[in-house]
Amino acid sequence: RKQLEQAESNFNYDVTLANSLKDRDVILGYVFRHSGASPSGHLPQALNVPGMDLTRQGLLPLQSSYTGNIALLQQATPYGGFFTSSSDDDGVIRRTPLVMRHGNDLYASLSLEAARLYLLHDEIGIRTQFVGDTETLDAITLGKIQIPVDGDGNVLIPFHGLAGTFPYLSATDVLSKKIGQEQLENRIVFIGTSATGLVDLRSTPVSKDYPGVEVHANIVAGILDGQFHSEPAWSTGANVTLLVVAGLLLS
């Protein structure tokens, strides 16, 4: 019995995984929800945003619930990023949030947190603007990099190409050491799935079956090379005005 008790820890794989996360730049994923079941799991550390008051009316929608990681894992690393996203009315994902608000704290998406760690920034900046009398989000900054977002913190995804534009490596080959360290060193690596049965294929403007994990890679690439499309906060009003004027002229 004593030998079994000593050996028991060798089969606690949550502990093994938690130990492997310590002292490494590993970001755990989790999900925010507007409503639904009570919060479960643990959230990572909130973002450090100097001088930001999130209680101002209209500045980012409030996320009331979440599904976080088990305490053992989240306590092993301070880093975490949500992978919550939603599609447009036609079911196509064209934009995704970079930041979300829970309580009076701001949290980063998986891709934003990966870029922040890679660029060695301890904090992010928030730029706002007024549209009429309403203050709204305009951009997120990482040092000198400015990322245009809409009032809900969404960024237009800068798709670099079809699925497979970024290199894929087999997790099995990594674990069995068939892939050398030089292929992973000094790189940002997203661990995800691309198999149809695992339900992480998304409908995007470039493909109807696009691996969700590669969406994050596109956003990080956009942050690093500074290439983002932007849609100003006043664009909706401008589009409506143009449609009305054009309709009147045509009629």
Buried (B, 14 or more C-beta within 10 A) or exposed (E): EEEEEEEEEEEEEEBEBBEEBEEEEBBBBBBBEEEEEEBEBBBBEBBEBEEBEBEEEEBBEEBBBBBBBBEBBBBBBEBBBBBBBEBEEEEEBBBBBBBBBBEEEBBBBBBBBBBBBBEEBEEBBBEBBEBEEEBBBBBBBBEEBBBBBBBBBBBBBBBBEEBEEBEEEEEEEBEEEEBEEEEEEEEBEBEBBBEEEEEBBBBBEEBEEBBBBBBBBBBBBBBBEEEBEBBEBEEEEEEEEEEEEEEEEEE
